[in-house]
């Protein structure tokens, strides 16, 4: 299997190739076999392809591993386009599955769980839906008020901002730095969060600003920041916009330390990576040390141990555990996965149950060709 993830993947080929692999000795433990189909609803379109193609790879590998103990378990992958208008048709397409996992867009997850459970009471013959990284507070109402079998796996709601302040801002120490955002909900929320958390530990930006996204140049932004005495820059925006900012900095002759949030995972897939400066910092979910052997296994298969591969694998692990708990008439509680232990038994900062947080972030830097972990962070 090729490790060249910059090219679009044929999903049927990916799944077929992985199912053809011999089952690994790291495969999950023995359970009673039963016929179940796991649905995976993802936006398999260009904007999301670098992320979702890896999730499909991880999910297909997990199902292949489970085949030794669950020979009748299958995977059905559909393209929801992250489009709520398309979601009812996706629900029809997934009418034959027993569980849906990995949904990245909460409104799509909401429509799926409503449609597939509209004739039930939320418990008997339920079709659970597991959302991933949406962090939507409506989850609590859907579960507790409407009694719908919806779950979520996500990083802690404050985890990204905390990681930026803990791992990136200290590297700006001694420099006048700016925090800028693209005006989107994501950008504004992240920029506000890092400013507030940074202020608590004495790391305050010299200026804040926003910019219009998806422009061909951001030289005006860079010149405004220059006049404010900026010497380092944190950007709460997409990888494409950060690449444009980097290109504008280079064009003006500015050599500031540059950093961004977790959307930096898409930096290797921007149109022109040559504009990205070495040392550009971002954060990404860390691979738990306890799962280092799994990461090495992926490398041996010529599969990059990308966090999204792990997410796809973990979503199948969670789906299997959820179905087994359902068969036993129990609620899902704790599941050990390649993302670490997922605990659904408690409440989090939003007061919601049915949500589990996973591993912490790690600091990455662009080395000129790829993102590499920074040791000692």
C-alpha positions as CSV (number, residue, x, y, z in Angstrom):
1,X,0.0,0.0,0.0
2,X,1.4,3.3,-1.0
3,X,2.3,5.9,1.6
4,X,1.9,8.7,-0.9
5,X,-1.2,10.3,0.8
6,X,-1.2,13.4,-1.4
7,X,-3.0,11.5,-4.2
8,X,-6.7,10.7,-4.0
9,X,-7.5,7.2,-2.9
10,X,-9.9,4.7,-4.5
11,X,-11.8,3.7,-1.4
12,X,-12.9,0.3,-2.8
13,X,-9.3,-0.5,-3.6
14,X,-8.1,0.6,-0.2
15,X,-10.7,-1.6,1.6
16,X,-10.1,-4.6,-0.7
17,X,-6.3,-4.3,-0.3
18,X,-6.5,-4.2,3.5
19,X,-9.0,-7.0,3.7
20,X,-6.5,-9.1,1.7
21,X,-3.9,-8.7,4.4
22,X,-3.1,-11.5,6.8
23,X,-4.7,-10.9,10.2
24,X,-2.1,-9.4,12.6
25,X,-1.1,-10.8,15.9
26,X,-2.1,-7.4,17.3
27,X,-5.7,-8.1,16.3
28,X,-8.4,-7.6,18.9
29,X,-9.2,-10.4,21.3
30,X,-11.7,-13.3,20.8
31,X,-15.4,-12.6,20.9
32,X,-18.5,-14.5,19.7
33,X,-19.0,-13.9,16.0
34,X,-22.2,-12.3,14.8
35,X,-23.4,-10.7,11.6
36,X,-23.2,-6.9,11.8
37,X,-22.4,-4.2,9.3
38,X,-20.7,-1.1,10.5
39,X,-21.6,2.1,8.6
40,X,-19.0,4.8,8.2
41,X,-20.4,8.1,7.0
42,X,-17.8,10.6,6.0
43,X,-17.3,13.6,3.6
44,X,-15.3,11.9,0.9
45,X,-14.9,15.1,-1.1
46,X,-11.8,17.1,-2.0
47,X,-11.8,19.5,0.9
48,X,-11.8,16.6,3.5
49,X,-10.1,13.9,1.4
50,X,-6.7,14.1,3.2
51,X,-8.4,13.4,6.5
52,X,-11.2,11.0,5.5
53,X,-9.1,8.8,3.2
54,X,-6.9,8.0,6.2
55,X,-9.9,7.3,8.4
56,X,-11.2,4.8,5.8
57,X,-7.7,3.2,5.8
58,X,-7.7,2.8,9.5
59,X,-11.3,1.5,9.6
60,X,-10.7,-1.0,6.9
61,X,-7.6,-2.3,8.7
62,X,-9.6,-2.7,11.9
63,X,-12.3,-4.7,10.2
64,X,-9.7,-6.9,8.6
65,X,-8.2,-7.5,12.0
66,X,-11.5,-8.4,13.5
67,X,-12.3,-10.9,10.7
68,X,-10.5,-13.7,12.6
69,X,-12.9,-13.4,15.6
70,X,-15.9,-11.6,14.0
71,X,-16.0,-13.1,10.4
72,X,-19.4,-11.7,9.7
73,X,-18.5,-8.1,10.5
74,X,-18.4,-5.8,7.4
75,X,-17.7,-2.1,6.7
76,X,-19.9,0.1,4.6
77,X,-18.4,3.5,3.7
78,X,-20.6,6.3,2.3
79,X,-20.0,9.8,1.2
80,X,-22.2,12.3,3.2
81,X,-20.4,15.3,1.8
82,X,-20.9,17.0,5.2
83,X,-24.2,18.1,3.6
84,X,-27.4,18.1,5.6
85,X,-29.5,18.2,2.5
86,X,-27.9,14.9,1.5
87,X,-28.2,13.3,4.9
88,X,-31.7,11.8,4.5
89,X,-30.6,9.9,1.4
90,X,-27.5,8.8,3.3
91,X,-29.8,7.4,6.0
92,X,-31.7,5.4,3.4
93,X,-28.4,4.1,2.0
94,X,-27.4,3.0,5.5
95,X,-30.7,1.5,6.4
96,X,-29.1,-2.0,6.5
97,X,-26.3,-1.2,9.0
98,X,-26.4,-1.8,12.8
99,X,-24.3,1.2,13.8
100,X,-22.8,4.3,12.2
101,X,-19.5,5.7,13.2
102,X,-17.0,8.4,12.4
103,X,-19.5,11.2,11.4
104,X,-17.5,14.4,11.3
105,X,-20.4,16.8,10.9
106,X,-22.8,17.0,13.8
107,X,-25.9,18.0,11.9
108,X,-25.4,15.0,9.6
109,X,-25.1,12.8,12.7
110,X,-28.3,14.3,14.1
111,X,-30.3,13.6,10.9
112,X,-28.9,10.0,10.7
113,X,-29.7,9.2,14.3
114,X,-33.2,10.6,14.0
115,X,-34.0,8.9,10.7
116,X,-32.6,5.5,11.6
117,X,-34.4,5.5,15.0
118,X,-37.6,7.2,14.2
119,X,-39.7,4.1,14.8
120,X,-38.0,3.0,17.9
121,X,-37.7,4.1,21.6
122,X,-34.0,4.8,21.5
123,X,-33.1,1.5,23.1
124,X,-34.8,-1.5,21.4
125,X,-33.2,-2.2,18.0
126,X,-31.4,1.1,18.2
127,X,-28.9,2.1,15.5
128,X,-26.3,4.1,17.5
129,X,-24.5,6.9,15.7
130,X,-21.0,7.9,16.8
131,X,-19.8,11.4,15.9
132,X,-16.2,12.4,15.9
133,X,-14.6,15.7,16.9
134,X,-17.8,17.8,16.4
135,X,-17.9,19.1,20.1
136,X,-21.5,20.1,19.7
137,X,-23.4,20.8,22.9
138,X,-26.7,19.6,21.3
139,X,-25.5,16.1,22.0
140,X,-26.7,16.3,25.6
141,X,-30.3,17.2,24.5
142,X,-30.4,14.5,21.9
143,X,-29.4,11.8,24.4
144,X,-31.1,12.9,27.6
145,X,-34.3,14.6,26.3
146,X,-35.0,12.8,23.0
147,X,-33.4,9.5,24.2
148,X,-31.5,9.1,20.9
149,X,-28.5,6.7,20.8
150,X,-25.9,9.2,19.8
151,X,-22.3,9.4,21.1
152,X,-19.2,11.4,20.5
153,X,-15.5,11.0,20.7
154,X,-13.5,14.2,20.7
155,X,-10.6,16.0,22.1
156,X,-11.4,18.0,25.2
157,X,-13.2,21.2,24.2
158,X,-10.4,23.3,25.7
159,X,-7.6,20.9,24.6
160,X,-6.6,22.7,21.4
161,X,-6.2,26.1,23.1
162,X,-4.4,24.6,26.1
163,X,-2.0,22.8,23.8
164,X,-1.2,26.1,21.9
165,X,-0.5,28.0,25.1
166,X,1.5,25.2,26.7
167,X,3.5,24.1,23.7
168,X,3.7,27.0,21.2
169,X,3.4,30.3,23.1
170,X,6.5,29.6,25.3
171,X,8.5,29.4,22.1
172,X,7.4,33.0,21.4
173,X,8.8,34.1,24.8
174,X,10.9,37.2,24.5
175,X,9.2,38.1,21.2
176,X,6.2,40.4,20.6
177,X,3.7,38.1,19.1
178,X,0.3,38.5,17.5
179,X,-2.8,36.3,17.4
180,X,-4.8,36.6,14.3
181,X,-7.9,34.7,13.0
182,X,-9.9,34.4,9.8
183,X,-13.2,35.6,11.2
184,X,-14.8,32.1,11.1
185,X,-16.5,30.6,14.2
186,X,-13.5,28.2,14.6
187,X,-10.9,31.0,14.1
188,X,-12.6,33.5,16.5
189,X,-13.2,30.9,19.2
190,X,-9.6,29.6,19.1
191,X,-8.1,33.1,19.0
192,X,-10.2,34.1,22.0
193,X,-9.4,31.0,23.9
194,X,-5.6,31.2,23.5
195,X,-5.6,34.9,24.4
196,X,-7.5,34.3,27.6
197,X,-5.4,31.2,28.6
198,X,-2.2,32.9,27.6
199,X,-3.0,36.0,29.7
200,X,-3.3,33.7,32.8
201,X,0.3,32.7,32.4
202,X,1.7,36.0,31.4
203,X,1.9,35.3,27.6
204,X,-0.1,38.2,26.1
205,X,0.0,39.1,22.4
206,X,1.1,42.5,21.5
207,X,-1.8,42.8,19.1
208,X,-4.8,40.9,17.7
209,X,-6.2,41.1,14.3
210,X,-8.4,39.3,11.8
211,X,-8.3,38.9,8.0
212,X,-10.5,37.9,5.1
213,X,-9.8,34.2,4.3
214,X,-9.2,32.6,0.9
215,X,-7.4,35.6,-0.6
216,X,-4.5,35.3,-3.0
217,X,-2.2,37.5,-0.8
218,X,-2.1,38.7,2.8
219,X,0.6,41.3,2.4
220,X,-1.7,44.0,3.8
221,X,-2.1,42.0,7.0
222,X,1.6,41.4,7.4
223,X,2.4,45.1,6.9
224,X,-0.2,46.1,9.6
225,X,1.4,43.6,11.9
226,X,4.9,44.9,11.1
227,X,3.8,48.4,12.1
228,X,2.6,47.0,15.5
229,X,6.1,45.6,16.2
230,X,5.2,42.0,15.8
231,X,8.0,39.4,15.9
232,X,6.1,36.1,15.9
233,X,2.6,35.1,14.7
234,X,-0.1,32.6,15.7
235,X,-2.8,32.1,13.1
236,X,-6.2,30.6,13.9
237,X,-7.3,29.6,10.4
238,X,-7.1,26.9,7.7
239,X,-3.9,25.5,6.4
240,X,-4.5,27.1,3.0
241,X,-4.7,30.6,4.6
242,X,-1.6,30.0,6.7
243,X,0.2,29.0,3.5
244,X,-0.9,32.3,1.9
245,X,0.3,34.2,5.0
246,X,3.6,32.4,4.8
247,X,4.0,33.2,1.2
248,X,3.2,36.9,1.9
249,X,5.7,37.0,4.7
250,X,8.4,35.6,2.3
251,X,7.5,38.1,-0.3
252,X,7.9,41.0,2.1
253,X,11.1,39.5,3.6
254,X,9.6,38.8,7.0
255,X,11.0,35.9,8.9
256,X,8.8,35.5,12.0
257,X,8.2,32.3,13.9
258,X,4.8,31.1,12.6
259,X,2.3,28.7,14.2
260,X,-1.3,27.5,13.9
261,X,-3.8,25.2,15.6
262,X,-4.8,21.6,14.8
263,X,-5.9,22.4,11.3
264,X,-2.1,22.3,10.6
265,X,-2.6,18.6,10.0
266,X,-3.6,19.6,6.4
267,X,-0.4,21.6,5.8
268,X,1.2,18.7,3.7
269,X,-1.7,19.0,1.3
270,X,-1.8,22.7,0.5
271,X,-1.3,23.6,-3.1
272,X,2.4,24.8,-2.8
273,X,4.2,23.5,0.3
274,X,7.4,25.3,-0.8
275,X,6.1,28.5,0.7
276,X,5.9,26.9,4.2
277,X,8.8,28.0,6.3
278,X,10.9,25.4,8.2
279,X,10.0,25.4,11.8
280,X,6.3,26.3,11.2
281,X,4.6,24.9,14.3
282,X,1.2,23.2,14.7
283,X,-0.3,20.7,17.1
284,X,-1.9,17.3,16.5
285,X,-3.3,14.4,18.7
286,X,-0.4,12.4,20.0
287,X,-0.1,8.6,19.6
288,X,-0.3,7.2,23.1
289,X,3.0,5.7,24.1
290,X,1.2,2.5,25.0
291,X,0.2,2.1,21.3
292,X,3.8,2.6,20.0
293,X,3.7,-1.1,18.8
294,X,0.6,-0.3,16.7
295,X,2.3,2.7,15.1
296,X,5.3,0.5,14.3
297,X,3.0,-2.1,12.7
298,X,1.5,0.6,10.5
299,X,5.0,1.7,9.4
300,X,5.9,-1.9,8.5
301,X,2.8,-2.0,6.3
302,X,4.0,1.2,4.6
303,X,1.1,3.1,6.2
304,X,1.9,6.4,7.8
305,X,0.7,6.3,11.5
306,X,-1.3,9.5,10.9
307,X,-3.7,10.4,13.7
308,X,-6.6,10.0,11.3
309,X,-5.6,6.4,10.6
310,X,-5.8,5.8,14.3
311,X,-9.1,7.5,14.5
312,X,-10.6,5.3,11.8
313,X,-9.3,2.2,13.5
314,X,-10.5,3.3,16.9
315,X,-14.0,4.1,15.5
316,X,-14.4,0.4,14.5
317,X,-13.1,-0.7,17.8
318,X,-15.7,1.4,19.5
319,X,-18.4,0.3,17.1
320,X,-17.7,-3.4,17.9
321,X,-17.7,-2.7,21.6
322,X,-20.9,-0.7,21.4
323,X,-22.7,-3.5,19.5
324,X,-21.5,-6.1,21.9
325,X,-22.7,-4.0,24.9
326,X,-26.0,-3.5,23.1
327,X,-26.4,-7.3,22.6
328,X,-25.8,-7.8,26.3
329,X,-28.4,-5.2,27.2
330,X,-25.7,-2.9,28.6
331,X,-24.6,0.7,28.0
332,X,-21.1,1.4,26.5
333,X,-18.8,2.4,29.4
334,X,-15.0,2.1,28.8
335,X,-13.3,0.9,25.6
336,X,-9.6,0.5,25.1
337,X,-8.6,1.7,21.6
338,X,-5.6,2.8,19.7
339,X,-6.4,6.3,20.8
340,X,-6.2,5.2,24.4
341,X,-9.1,4.4,26.8
342,X,-12.4,6.0,25.8
343,X,-14.6,6.6,28.9
344,X,-18.3,7.3,28.4
345,X,-19.3,6.9,32.1
346,X,-18.6,10.4,33.4
347,X,-19.6,14.0,32.6
348,X,-17.4,16.6,31.1
349,X,-17.2,20.4,31.2
350,X,-20.4,20.6,29.2
351,X,-22.2,18.3,31.6
352,X,-22.9,15.8,28.8
353,X,-22.8,12.0,29.0
354,X,-22.2,9.9,26.0
355,X,-19.1,11.8,25.1
356,X,-15.5,10.5,25.6
357,X,-12.3,12.5,25.3
358,X,-9.2,11.0,23.9
359,X,-5.5,11.6,23.9
360,X,-3.6,14.9,24.3
361,X,-1.9,17.0,21.7
362,X,1.7,17.0,20.6
363,X,3.8,19.8,19.0
364,X,4.8,19.3,15.4
365,X,7.1,21.3,13.1
366,X,7.4,21.6,9.4
367,X,10.8,20.3,8.3
368,X,10.6,21.4,4.7
369,X,8.9,18.2,3.5
370,X,6.6,17.0,6.3
371,X,5.4,17.6,9.8
372,X,7.6,15.9,12.5
373,X,7.1,15.7,16.2
374,X,9.1,18.0,18.4
375,X,10.8,16.0,21.2
376,X,10.6,17.3,24.8
377,X,7.4,19.2,24.4
